[in-house]
Amino acid sequence: MGAPGSTTVQDWLAGRAGEVALGPAASRVVDILATQPHLASYASTADLAERAAVNVATVVRTARQLGFSGWPQLRLELRNRYLASLSAPQVLAEHGDNPSNPAAEAIQRDMESLALLARTVDMEAIRAIAGAITAASRTVVIGSGTFAAPGVQLAHASTSMGMDVLLERHFGTQLANTVTRLTKQDCLLAVNLWWLPKEVLEASRIAREQGVTTCAITDLGSSPLAEVSDHVIIVPSEGVSSFPSLTPAMAVVHGILAELTVLAGPECQRAMERTEAAWARMRLFH
């Protein structure tokens, strides 16, 4: 089932493989990925090599032929794409029966995802997005539903640092109006995991056509959103229940904020002092 109009893992792999000349051994690796995505999305290079009857070097080489820096990056994309092809009840079924300690398992899964993020994240992309926000006259952040949460953190912290960063909370005509006002001096950052809402994609497309610097935090490097973004950060997103985890995306936002603090220099400190003075004057806190 999955997202309406979503590309299957098999179709996605066929498209990737069709762009390069794969030998017999590499083709066996791709066949395993296509026919056993659940297995492959958890497998180590050694596991996959054994299943495809090839050596580990062939698995790594195949990943690079498909456009990835190595097997961890391809496995992350494969897992996220596989989960994106499922409905919420199917994702729940994918994670098996009710766990005995769901809270502990959720925390453990997030710890594992953060470890994976540390191995696979593109630090240059984080720096590039921070640089784009710093250079922009204003930045608009968009995200649908719960996936807007990382944008809430980014917008709130950035504005307290003196930057013009807006989280657009309303979609429909309001989002369209906001996007059409953006110029070449501005930046648009979309945060999206799992299924891709049409409005998020079209807003990014419109901004790109207007010369706006477009950025994305997403869990699929080969999604249409990534294709219309100048800078893309790919994050793990698997949780233990029906919906993706936001923890890795939040960690990336914290990384962007850390970069912004350095890029802003002394002005960041002065802006935060002015912000806190306003909070105190308005008696916002106990």
N, C-alpha and C positions, 0 to 999 in steps of 0.2 A: 504494500500500500504506500505509505509515506506521503511526502509532499506532492500536491498536484503538479504534474508536469516535470517532476524531478527525473534526472537521468539515472539509470540503474548503474550499479557498480560495473556490470558487464559491458554496458555501452560506453561508459567512461574509459574503461581500460582498452576497449577496442579502438576508440578514437586515439588514445595515447600511443598504443602499439602501432597503429596504422601510419604514424608519422615518422617511424624509424624502421630500419632494417634489422630485425631480430633474428639471431641464429636459432637453431633447434633447441639448445639448452635454455636460452632466455625465453623462448616461446613456452617451454614447459613451466617456467616460473610464472609467467603471465597467466597460463591456464589455471594454475593453482589459485592465484589471486582472484580470478574471475569466478571459478566454480566453488571455491571455499572461502568466501570473504570473512566469515566469522573466525575460522581457524587462522587465516593469514593475518588478520588484524591484531592478533595477539602473539603471533609466532616470532621467535628470534630468527636471526639469519641462519643459524644452524638447523633449527626446526624446519624452516622453509626449504633449505637446501636438501635436507633429507627427504622431505615429502616430494620434491620435484626431481630427485635423483641427480642433483648437480652439486657443485662445491659452493662454499660460502662466497668466494670471489665472484661467481656468476650471479648470485643474488644481488650483491652490491653493484655490480656492473649493470645489471638489468634495471635497477632503481635509477641509476644515473642516465641510462638510455631513455627512460620514461620521463626524464626532466627533473629528478630530485637529486639532492646532494648525497643521499645515502638511504639505506633501508629504514632507519628510524623516521625520517621525514615522509617516506612513501607509506609506511605503516600507519602513521598518524593520519595522513590524508585518507587512506583506505578505511580506517576505523570510523572516522567522522563521517565519511560519505556513506558507509554502510548503515550507520545509525540514522543518518538523515533520510534514508530510504524507508524508514519504519514509522508507523504511527505511534502515538504515546502508549497505547496498550501493548503494542508489539515491543517497544523499548523496555517496558516493565517486564514483559515475558522474557526478553533477552537476558535480563539480569537474574532470572531464576525465581525460586520460591522466596517467601518472606524471610529475610535474614533474622537471625536470633538477636543481633545487636545492630539495628539499622543506623543509628547515629555514629557508632564507632566505625562501621564500614564506610559511611559517607566521608568521614574524616580521613580514613585510610586511603580511599580512592582519590581524594583531593591531594593528599601528600604524594601519591604516585603520579598524579597528573602534573603537579608542580615540578617533580623530578624530571618528567618527560619534557616539560616546557623548558627547563634549564638546558637540556641537551639539544633541543630543536629550534628554539626561538631565534629569530633573526635580530640581533642586537642593533645592526645598522638600520633596520626598518624602524625600530623604536626611536633611535636618534633622529632619523629622518622625519618622523611624525612630530617629534618634539620641536625640531627645527622649523617645520612648516607652521606649527601653531605659533611659535615665537615670531616668525616673520609675517604672519597674516595680520591684516587689519582687524579681522574678527574670524572666529571659528564657530561653526554650527555643528553640534553633535546630534546624531539621530540614532534611535534604537527602538525596536518594537517590544511592547510588553515588558517582561522581566529582563529582557536583554538590554534595556535602557539603563539598568542599574550601574554598570561600569561608567556610563556616560554621566550619570548623576555625580559620581565621585570626581570625575575629571573636570566637569564644568564648575562644580562648587569650589574645589581646591584651586583651580586655575584663576577664577575670578577673585578669590581672596589674595592671590599673588599679583593682582593688578592687570590680568589679561582679559580681553574681551572674548569670552567663550560662552556660548548659549546652548543649552540643551533644549531642543525643540520637542516639547511634550505632546503636541497636537499634530495629527496627521490630516489627511484629506486636503481641503483647500488651504488650511493654515500652513501645512508643510510646503505645499506648492508655492504659496506666496513668499515664504521664507527663502526657499531655494532660488527663486527667480530674482531675488534682490542681491544675491551673491555676485561678486565680481572677481576679476583675476587676482586681486589683492587678498582674497579670502581663502578660507580652508573649510572643507566639509569632512567630518569623520563619522563613518557609519560603524556601529557595533552590532554584529549579527551572528548568532549561532543557530545551528539546526536548520529549520526551514527558513527560506528567504522571502520576506514579504515583498510584494510587487512595488509598493510605495518606496521602500528603502532603496531598492535597485533603481527605480526610475528617477528618484531624487538625486542619486549619485550620477546617473547618466546625464541628467540635465545640467548638474553642476560641472561635470567634466566638459560638456559641450560649450559651457560659458567661460572656460579657461580657469575654473576654480581648481585649486590643489585638492585632490580627493584622496582620502585615506580610509582604511578599513581594518577593523579587528574582527576576525572571523575564524571559523574552524575548518574552512574548505579553501585550499589554495587555488583550486580549479573552478571555483564558483563564478557566475556572471558578475558578482560584486567585485571580486578580485580583479577581473578583467577591465573594469572601468575605474580602478583605483591606482593612483600614482605610487602609493606606499601601502603595503599590506603586511599585517602581522598575523600569523597562523598560530592558534592556540588549541590545546586539547580541551575537550568539553564534556567528556563522558561523566555522568553521575552514577548513582546507584538506584535511582527510581525512574520515574517516567520522563524526566526532563534533564537537559544538560546542566552541568555545573558551571557557575560563573567564576569560580575561584581563580583559574588560570588567567581569564580575561581581566579580573580585578588586579592580579599581580602585574600584568602588563601595563595597566593604567598607572599603577604606583611607580613602575619604571619610567613611564613617560613623565610623570610629575617630578621624579627625581632629576631627570634630564632638564626639565623646564627650570627648576630651581637654579641649576648651574648656568644655563643659557641666559637667564634673566639677570644674573649677577646681583650687584648691590641694590638695584631697583626692586628686586623681589623682596628683599628685607624691608625696604621703605614702604612698599605697597602693603605688606602684611601688617606693618605697624599702623598704617592708616586704617586698614580694615578692622583691626582689633580695637582701635580707638573708637570707631563708629559703633562697634558692638557694645563697648562699655557705655558710650553715651546713650545708646538706645536701651540699655539695661536688659540685654537679651538673655543673660545667663544669671543663675542664682549665685 
